[in-house]
Amino acid sequence: MRIRHPLLIKSLGLAASFAFRSWMNTIQFRFNSFVPYLDPRRKDCSKRYCYVTWHENIMLGVYQCRRTDFCVIVSQHADGELIAEIARHLRLKTIRGSSTRGGVEAVRKIIRLGRRKHLGIMVDGPRGPRRRVQPGLIALAGRTGLPVVPTGFGYREAWRLDSWDRFVIPKPYSLATCVTGTPIVIPPNFERTQIEHFRQNIEAEIGYVNDLAETWAETGKLVLPQTTLKLAG
């Protein structure tokens, strides 16, 4: 049953934010990146980026980016209302929109923000297919000029829901990891025939860093490659 009543959503959002914060405070979190200064929680991360990951990781991603110069795109579907309300209590700015609803207005809001904030997108949401990048990301990255940062998460112990995205809930007091890859620049004047090439490239890079993060969480070992800034073409 979907929750639609605004007052009920607000009440549940407040209660859930307290429980969520207490739960996530027990998680041991580790971060590493292919490129220095790509941690959006750091004040010396002066440049702005578009961090992209799978929808299943939204729980850990939202919590780690709270109270930072970060904006997360949240679906305008019914389940997005509760997520947005929880994010508000965590002091995380959200923009409502997706590839299927409100996408144009979301892009306008992002452009108005300029480069004052990082952007976070769950690129296979809001309805899947799982771990498949939606083409709308390419247009957004080209219009905003924000380099796309593939982001992966790993969990030593976690539950997975029986949902389309296999939503992850880290177990209390367990280890969770995050790895960010090399920023990918989408040119503003790309051809429509290039969209699928860019989409596949980003999808493969997210899969790669996600595998690294999962291996790191499971084994305690992480080996990062030597990389430089990538051009999407």
C-alpha positions as CSV (number, residue, x, y, z in Angstrom):
1,M,0.0,0.0,0.0
2,R,1.4,3.4,-1.0
3,I,1.3,6.3,1.5
4,R,-0.2,9.4,-0.1
5,H,-1.6,11.5,2.7
6,P,0.7,14.6,3.2
7,L,0.3,14.7,7.0
8,L,1.0,11.0,7.3
9,I,4.1,11.3,5.1
10,K,5.5,14.2,7.2
11,S,4.9,12.3,10.4
12,L,6.5,9.1,9.1
13,G,9.4,11.1,7.6
14,L,10.2,12.7,11.0
15,A,10.1,9.3,12.8
16,A,12.0,7.5,10.1
17,S,14.7,10.2,10.1
18,F,15.4,9.6,13.8
19,A,15.5,5.8,13.4
20,F,17.5,6.1,10.2
21,R,20.2,8.4,11.8
22,S,20.5,6.1,14.8
23,W,20.8,3.0,12.6
24,M,23.4,4.5,10.2
25,N,25.5,5.9,13.0
26,T,26.5,2.3,13.8
27,I,27.9,1.7,10.3
28,Q,31.7,1.7,9.8
29,F,32.1,3.7,6.6
30,R,35.2,3.7,4.4
31,F,35.8,5.9,1.4
32,N,38.4,6.0,-1.4
33,S,38.6,7.5,-4.9
34,F,40.6,7.1,-8.1
35,V,41.2,10.8,-8.1
36,P,42.1,13.1,-5.1
37,Y,39.6,15.6,-3.7
38,L,36.5,13.8,-5.0
39,D,34.9,13.3,-1.5
40,P,31.9,15.6,-1.5
41,R,32.0,15.8,2.3
42,R,35.4,17.6,2.2
43,K,35.4,21.4,2.2
44,D,38.4,21.4,-0.1
45,C,36.4,19.7,-2.9
46,S,36.0,23.0,-4.6
47,K,34.8,21.8,-8.0
48,R,31.3,20.4,-8.5
49,Y,30.4,17.0,-9.8
50,C,27.5,14.7,-10.6
51,Y,27.8,11.5,-8.5
52,V,26.0,8.6,-10.1
53,T,25.2,5.2,-8.5
54,W,22.6,2.4,-8.4
55,H,19.2,3.0,-6.8
56,E,19.8,0.2,-4.3
57,N,22.5,2.3,-2.6
58,I,20.3,5.3,-1.9
59,M,20.1,4.6,1.9
60,L,23.9,4.8,2.5
61,G,24.4,7.5,-0.1
62,V,21.8,9.9,1.3
63,Y,23.1,9.5,4.8
64,Q,26.8,10.1,4.0
65,C,26.0,13.3,2.0
66,R,23.8,14.9,4.6
67,R,24.7,18.5,5.6
68,T,27.0,18.9,2.6
69,D,26.9,21.0,-0.6
70,F,24.9,18.2,-2.2
71,C,21.6,17.8,-4.0
72,V,19.9,14.5,-4.7
73,I,17.4,14.0,-7.4
74,V,14.4,12.1,-5.9
75,S,11.5,10.6,-7.9
76,Q,8.1,12.4,-8.0
77,H,6.5,9.0,-7.7
78,A,4.6,8.2,-4.4
79,D,7.6,6.4,-2.8
80,G,9.8,9.5,-3.5
81,E,7.7,11.7,-1.2
82,L,8.8,9.8,1.9
83,I,12.4,9.7,0.8
84,A,12.3,13.5,0.2
85,E,10.8,14.1,3.7
86,I,13.5,12.0,5.4
87,A,16.2,13.8,3.4
88,R,14.8,17.2,4.6
89,H,15.1,16.2,8.2
90,L,18.7,15.1,7.5
91,R,19.4,18.6,6.0
92,L,20.0,17.2,2.5
93,K,18.6,19.2,-0.4
94,T,16.5,17.3,-2.9
95,I,15.3,18.0,-6.4
96,R,12.1,16.2,-7.5
97,G,12.1,14.6,-10.9
98,S,13.0,11.5,-12.9
99,S,13.3,10.3,-16.5
100,T,9.5,9.5,-16.4
101,R,8.1,12.4,-14.5
102,G,9.2,16.0,-13.8
103,G,12.5,15.6,-15.6
104,V,12.4,18.9,-17.5
105,E,11.7,20.9,-14.4
106,A,14.4,19.1,-12.5
107,V,17.0,20.0,-15.2
108,R,15.9,23.7,-15.0
109,K,16.3,23.7,-11.2
110,I,19.8,22.1,-11.5
111,I,20.9,24.7,-14.1
112,R,19.6,27.5,-11.8
113,L,21.7,26.1,-9.0
114,G,24.7,26.5,-11.3
115,R,27.9,25.0,-9.8
116,R,27.2,25.7,-6.2
117,K,26.2,22.2,-5.3
118,H,27.2,18.6,-6.1
119,L,24.5,16.5,-7.7
120,G,23.6,12.9,-6.8
121,I,21.6,10.6,-9.1
122,M,20.4,7.0,-8.8
123,V,20.7,6.4,-12.5
124,D,18.6,3.2,-12.8
125,G,15.6,4.7,-10.9
126,P,12.9,5.1,-10.2
127,R,11.6,1.9,-11.7
128,G,14.6,0.2,-13.4
129,P,15.7,-1.9,-15.1
130,R,18.1,-2.6,-12.3
131,R,21.7,-1.4,-12.8
132,R,21.0,0.1,-16.2
133,V,21.8,3.8,-16.7
134,Q,18.9,5.8,-18.1
135,P,19.7,7.9,-21.2
136,G,18.4,11.1,-19.6
137,L,21.6,11.3,-17.6
138,I,23.6,12.0,-20.7
139,A,21.5,15.1,-21.6
140,L,21.6,16.4,-18.1
141,A,25.4,16.0,-17.8
142,G,25.9,17.7,-21.2
143,R,23.6,20.7,-20.3
144,T,25.0,21.3,-16.8
145,G,28.6,20.7,-17.6
146,L,29.1,18.7,-14.4
147,P,31.6,15.8,-14.8
148,V,30.0,12.5,-14.1
149,V,31.6,10.5,-11.2
150,P,30.8,6.8,-11.2
151,T,30.2,5.7,-7.6
152,G,30.0,2.3,-6.1
153,F,29.1,0.9,-2.6
154,G,30.0,-2.3,-0.9
155,Y,28.6,-4.0,2.3
156,R,30.2,-6.7,4.4
157,E,26.8,-7.6,5.9
158,A,23.5,-6.4,4.6
159,W,19.9,-7.3,3.9
160,R,18.5,-7.0,0.4
161,L,14.8,-6.4,-0.1
162,D,12.8,-8.4,-2.7
163,S,12.3,-5.3,-4.8
164,W,13.1,-4.4,-8.4
165,D,16.4,-2.8,-7.3
166,R,17.3,-5.3,-4.6
167,F,17.4,-2.4,-2.1
168,V,20.3,-2.6,0.4
169,I,19.9,-2.2,4.2
170,P,23.3,-2.4,5.9
171,K,23.3,-4.5,9.1
172,P,24.0,-2.6,12.3
173,Y,27.7,-2.3,13.3
174,S,28.8,-3.7,9.9
175,L,31.3,-2.3,7.4
176,A,30.3,-0.3,4.3
177,T,32.6,1.0,1.6
178,C,32.4,3.6,-1.2
179,V,34.7,4.0,-4.2
180,T,34.4,6.8,-6.7
181,G,35.9,6.5,-10.2
182,T,37.4,8.9,-12.7
183,P,35.2,11.8,-13.7
184,I,33.7,11.5,-17.2
185,V,33.0,14.7,-19.1
186,I,30.0,14.7,-21.5
187,P,30.5,17.4,-24.2
188,P,27.6,19.9,-24.4
189,N,27.3,19.5,-28.2
190,F,27.2,15.7,-28.4
191,E,25.3,14.0,-31.2
192,R,22.1,12.0,-30.5
193,T,23.8,9.0,-32.1
194,Q,26.5,9.1,-29.3
195,I,24.0,8.8,-26.4
196,E,24.1,5.0,-26.3
197,H,27.9,5.0,-26.4
198,F,28.1,7.4,-23.5
199,R,25.4,5.5,-21.6
200,Q,27.2,2.2,-21.9
201,N,30.5,3.8,-20.9
202,I,29.1,5.2,-17.7
203,E,27.1,2.0,-16.9
204,A,30.3,0.0,-17.2
205,E,32.3,2.4,-15.0
206,I,29.7,2.3,-12.3
207,G,29.7,-1.5,-12.4
208,Y,33.5,-1.5,-12.2
209,V,33.7,0.7,-9.1
210,N,30.8,-1.1,-7.5
211,D,32.7,-4.4,-7.9
212,L,35.8,-2.8,-6.3
213,A,33.7,-1.4,-3.4
214,E,32.1,-4.8,-2.8
215,T,35.5,-6.6,-2.9
216,W,36.9,-4.1,-0.4
217,A,34.0,-4.6,2.0
218,E,34.2,-8.4,1.8
219,T,38.0,-8.8,1.9
220,G,39.4,-5.6,3.4
221,K,41.6,-5.1,0.2
222,L,41.3,-2.3,-2.3
223,V,43.6,-1.7,-5.3
224,L,43.0,1.5,-7.2
225,P,44.2,1.9,-10.8
226,Q,46.2,4.8,-12.1
227,T,43.8,7.0,-13.9
228,T,43.3,10.5,-15.4
229,L,40.3,12.6,-16.4
230,K,38.2,10.9,-19.0
231,L,36.4,12.4,-22.0
232,A,33.2,10.5,-22.8
233,G,34.0,10.3,-26.5
